[in-house]
Amino acid sequence: MITLHWYNKKSMSNKQAGFADQRGMVSFLVTMIMMIVITLIVVGFSDITRRNVRETLDHQLSAQAFYAAESGINVTQKTIIDYVNTSGYAGLATKNTCVNEYDPTTAAGTAPIAQLSSGVRYTCVLVNPKPSSLQFSANQGESTITPITADDVLKSLNVSWSLQDGGSQTACAGGNDYSFAPSDTWGNDCDLGVLRLDLIANPSTSATSVAALASNTITIFLTPRGTHNAAVTVGFGGSTTGYVVSGKDAGGSGTCASGACSATITLPDNTANYEVRATTLYKDSKTVTVMGVTNSGTAHFMGAQAVVDVTGQDQDELRRIQARVALTSTGSAIPANALSGANGVCKHFLVLPTGTVNAATAGACN
């Protein structure tokens, strides 16, 4: 018996063609996906490259804007110093608008502004010769002397002093008996020193005699340790000439917050003029800030510092710098002592002429 198998060649041909079409579609999709992935990778690398180029350009423009602002600070500082050396500080004008340079001889303190080069300049110069705060550093073995002349009678001063540069310890534990410990036992828990202030009232009249200077001078020790009050009321010409004040809160239960201690000194309500000499014991202070309150509100200090604020620009990059210009010849790095020694200094005083004193037999120091 013979069995015949009939094949539908047309049907088989259609199936094979459909399978081939599907394989072509898969290849096409795979190719498209790979092209999309490669495109995304290229776009990503291009974006990273553009971003790096932009960051490099921004750093360059920012540096040039900073240098422009620094140039503005230097130009303005020289203008102020030249004016003060010839005319004093009383006539310094306040400049509170950005446009133009600073000219202290004009009412608004303005003059044509400089263009350093194409696209690089300082666009804003502000000058305040009567700031509401004074700032300076205080170091061991050196004194900073500055006038404190307010625009009205001073009622109180708020003094804050910061950690030494690079310091971080603010615990400063210990009671009153530990407030003035030997320097080698100050401890590792405190990077804040004791701030000593010698405050002179009415310095122009206090210097007429030694007695007048002594009666108008008080010494205040501001300490980060102990349980002293964080505020003190002082008086001049009395029996008390030295005060100890804590920079902590009342009762000494807290710590010096944010790396700085502060204390309030209530003054006799009779003058706006003081001179202060500041120095530190145990540790340096990176920044000492003095603020005040007068009969009319916030104190503004004259004749000590001028605040200069300059903005530099290069294309779309801006940098702003603020600096303080000293208006007096006194300042930092004044020796605290004419002579000092590790074990004390022995001194002999001779009153001449007497004709009876022999320096060679005056006696040895004990």
Buried (B, 14 or more C-beta within 10 A) or exposed (E): EEEEEEEEEEEEEEEEEEEEEEEEEEEEEEEEEEEEEEEEEEEEEEEEEEEEEEEEEBEEBBEBBBBBBBBBBEBBBEBBBEBBEEEEBEEBBBBEEBEBBBBBEEEBBBBEBBEBEEBBBBBBBBBBBBBBBBBBBBBBEBBBBBBBBBBBBBBBBBBBBBBBEEBEBBBBEBEBEBBBEEEEEBBEEBBBBBBBBBBBBBBEEBEEEEEBBEBBBBBBBBBBBBBBBBBBEBBBEEEEBEBBBBBBBEEBEEBBEEBBBBBBBBBBEEBBBBBBBBBBBBBBBBBBBBBBBBEEEEBBBBBBBBBBBBBBBBEEBBBBBEBBBBBEEBEBEEEBEEEEEEEEEEEEEEEEEEEEEEEEEEEEEE
